[in-house]
C-alpha cells in the first residue's frame, strides 16, 4: 500500500482502537484527551514517515507513539492531581496511576466493545449516539458525519459536544454492563447499529461510497458483538443476518446514474450470493433460545426477498411475518409493507380495502402504495395518489420514480 | 382512545379440527390481527389452546377439578385480543372481521377494559 493511502487506511482501522483503550484507561470523562492523543499520533506519523520511510510494522509504530504520548499525559495529570490540586484545594490526594497502557489484542477488543456500550448509554440521545459511534468507533471525520446526516460540521460538533457533556454528567463508565442489565443495554446498542445501517441504506445523501461505508461499519460493529461470547445473543445474530441480506442488494439497487432501482425492477444476477449465504448462516445461528425479536422477523422477511420467484408461498410467508412484526412493534413502514404483501398473497381488491383503513395520509409511501394498488383497477385514482406522493416526496430518487409511474399512466 | 377486549367464543369445543383446518384458521386469525395491528390498534392477545385445560367448580361445597372445558359446558372461549378503538362501534367493526364468526353459533364479545384510574367503569 502506498504511503498516501496507508495513513488514511490505518486511521480508519487503528484510531478507534487507540481511542477506546486510552479512554478506558483515562476514564470516559477524559475522552477528549484520548482523542487528542490519538489524533496527535497520526499527525506524528504523517510528519515522520515521508522523511524517515514507512516503519516495518506501521501499526506497532503507531501503538508505541500513542503509548508514549499517553504516558506523558498521565505523568502530567498525576503531577497536577497530586502536587498542584492539593495545594490549591482540599482535593483528596490520588495514588499515582500505573502508567501502563495495554494495547494487547484482548484489551483492544474488550475496550472497543465496552466503548460501544458506553456510547449507546440510554441517557445519550439517539442522534448523538450515532454521531459518537461514527466518530469514535468508526474513525469518521466530522465532515463525513455531516455529509451522512445532510447537515453542517457545526451541528455535528455541537451534537458531539453535548453528548460528551452528558457522559461527564452521568459519569458513564467504559465497562461491560452487569448480567442483569445486559439484555436492555444490548437492545440499545442494536438499535444504534441498526440506525447506523439504515442511515446508509435509506439516506438521501448522493454519496454512494459513503453510504455503503456506513452500512459496512454497522455490520462490522455487529460482527464484533457476534464474535464475543458474552454478547453473541440470538438477537445480535438476527440483526447481522438482516443486514447481510439487505447489503446483498447494494449493486442491484442503483443504476449507473445513481438512481434508485426498486426491488421489482432489480436484476437478481447483481445480488451478492456471498452476503446472502452469510445472512442465511447468521439467521441459522439466531434460531437458538426462545425469544423471537423484531430482528428475527425482519431477517426472515429479508430472507424471503432474496428469492426472486414470485410464488404464493413466498408472499404468504412474508405476510405472516409482517403480521407478527406488527404485533411486536407497530411502524408505518411495516404497515405499508404488510399491505403490499397482502396484495401479492390475496389480491389487489383485498389489499385496497385494508390500505384505505391505514389513513397514513401524510406519508408519501402510503400514496405510492395506493397508487400502485389502483393501477388497472382505477387508473384515475392511481394517478391522483401518485401525484399526492410526488407532492410529499423529498428525495430526487423518489421523485424520479414517481414521474416515471405517472408518465406510464397518463395518456 | 379506549381499550376493548374481543372475546372469541366457540359454540362447540368438542369438535376436533384437522391439522390442515387448524392451519387455515391460524392464518386467518393472524391476518385478522395483522390488519388491526397495521392500523396501530392492536394492544395484545392471548390464545387459549385446549391442551391441559381444567375446570375448577364447586359441587356440594367442595372444589371439583375436571379436564377441559368440554362435556357439560356448551360454549368455550378460544382466545381473546385487546384492541384500541375510538368507540365501541370501531371495536365492533374489528370484531366483525374475526374468522371465528365463520362458524355458525360462534360469537365475539366486545368488552371495554376498565381503566386503572381508581374509578371502576367496567
Interface residues (C-beta under 8 A of the other chain):
Chain A: X316 X319 X320 X322 X323 X324 X326 X327 X330 X334 X335 X338 X339 X342 X346 X354 X357 X358 X359
Chain B: X27 X30 X31 X33 X34 X35 X37 X38 X39 X40 X42 X45
